Amino acid sequence: MSFPTWLCRTGVVEQRLGQACLIFCDVTTKSISRLHGPSVDYAIAAFRVVIGFLFLCHGTSTLFAWPTAPHGGHTAAVGAWPSWWGAVIQLVCGAALFLGLGTRIAAFIASGSMAYAYFWSHQPDGVLPIQNNGELSAIFCWALFLMIFLGAGALSLDRVIAGGGRAAQSDDVVDGTAGDHGPTTESREVNA
């Protein structure tokens, strides 16, 4: 039983929404189960490249004032906490994500740094991100958190290092199966 179906059958939700909840959960489960194959793999790669590039640009802006001066107009002093260290994380993790190198680890570190930035810098100014100018930190945090689970997708150095080709793709497919690539040698032996 998948998570949405389990959630619908917990009693409270089912009592309030009845059959509508079960229909929604079945449709959602079927939609999610179709998320595999080459097209999704390339969409994940595009998402990774764009988020990585944007994150990298924030790091270069804070450290080198390139491509534009950072917020406040001054680059971070070397070793200054937390601005310089945050910018180093943005630079390194952004480049790693852009290239698809150590994607899950880079996304984990980068997501944590954005959560820290939100709660340390923005949260004291208001409860909601719209009140405290923390939308960008919150969006980066959750986009990077999602990449921890999605992996690198296609066109990544992680794939090249893992051996490339179809065999290495199964790790990054959303549902964790081999998707459209057919049964593995082991599963053919078991089924024989």
N, C-alpha and C positions, 0 to 999 in steps of 0.2 A: 504494500500500500504506500503510495507516494505521500509526501508531506502535505500538499494541499488537500488531498482526500482525507488524510488523517485529521487535519485541522477541522474540516467540515463535520466529521463524525464525532467530535468531542462532546457533543451533547448541547452545550450552551449555544454554540453557533447554529447547530442543526435545529434547535427549538425555535430560534428567532427567524431563521431564513428558510428552513425546511428544504423542499426539493430544489429551489433556486440555487442554494449553496452547492448541492451535490452536482447539479448540471454545470455550474461555473467551474467547480473543481475538476470534473471530468474533462471539460474543454481545455482548461489550463494544463492539465497533466498531458493530454494528447499533444498540445502545442509545444510544450517543453520537450517532449520525447522526440520531436522532429528536429531539434536543434543539434544537428551533427552533419558532417560532410564538408566538402571543400568550400562551399560558399560561406558558411559560418566561420570556417577557419580563416578565410581572408578578411571577413568583417572584424573578427577579433584582432587580427594583425593591424588593420587600419586604425582601430580604436587604440591599440597599444602605441602605434607610431605617433598619432596625433597627441595623445596625452603625454607621451614621453617628450615630444618636441616642445610642447607648451611648458612642461615642468623644467626642462633644460633651459628654456629662454628665461624663466624666472631666476634660475641660478646664475646665468651669465649676466643678467641685468643687475642683480644685487652685488656680484663680485667684481664685474668689469664695466658696468654701465653700458653694456652692449646687449641687444640692439637699441636700447633706450635707457635713460637714467632710471634708477629704481624709485619707488615711492619715497618721497622725502628729498630726492635729488642727490643723495650721497651714497657711495658704495659702503659696504660694511667694512669696518676695521678688521684686520687679520686677527682671528681668535676671539672676536667679540661674541658674547653669548646673548641671545641665541641666533642673531641675524647671520653672522658669518658661517656658523656651523650649519644652520638651516640651508643657506645658499650652497654650501658644499654638498649637502645631501641632495639638493635639487639638481645640481650640476651632474654629479656622479650617477645618481639613480635615474635622472632624466635621460642621460646618454645611454645607460644600460637598457632602459625601457625602449628607447628609440631603436636600438640595435637588436633588441630581443635577446639580450645576454643576461642570464641570471634573473629572468623576468619576475618570477614569483618572489624571490628574496628582495629584489629591488623594490617591487611594489609594496611588500610588507613594511620595509624601512620607510619608504616615502609616505605611505598611508599613515603610519605612526607619527611621522614628523608633522604632517598636516593636522592630525588630531591634536597634537601638542600645540601647534601654532594657533589653532582655533580656540582651545580652552585657555591657553596662556595669554594670548594677545587680544582676542576678540570677545570672548564670553564675558569678561568683566564689564564691557560696555553695553550689554543688553542680552536678553534671553534668546532672541531669535537671530539667525544670521542676517536677515534683512535689516535688523536694528543695529547690528554691531559691525557691519561691513565684512562679515566673515563668510559670505557666500562662496568665494573662490576657494578658501581653505576647506570648507565643508564639501564642496563639489569634488575637489581634488582628492580629499580623504576617501570619499565613497567610490569614486572612479578607480582609484588605485587599489582600494580594498577588493573591488570586484575582480581586478586583474590577478590578484593572488589566486583566485579560484579558476579563472579562465585560462591562465597561462599565456604563452607568447603568440599562439596562432601560427599562421603560415609565415614564410619569409623572415625567419629569425635565426640568429646565431645559435640559439639553444637547439634548434633543429639540426643545424649543420654539425654542431659538436656531437649531438646524439646519433649521428649517422645519416641524417636526412631521409628523404624518401617517405614512403607510406608508413613504414614501421614506426617511425618516431612520432607520427602524427597522433596516435591514439592517446597519448598523455594529455594533450591539450584540448581534446574534444569535450564539449560541455557535459555530456552525460557519462563520460568516463569509459565508453565502449569503443570498439574499433570502428564504429559507424558504418559507412558505406564500403569499407575496405574488405569486407568478407571475414570469414572465420580465420582465426590464427591456426598455425600448424598444430599447436597443443590442443585446441578445441576440436580439430578434425580427427586427431588421434583418439580423443575421449569419445567422440561420437561414432567412431568406427566399430 
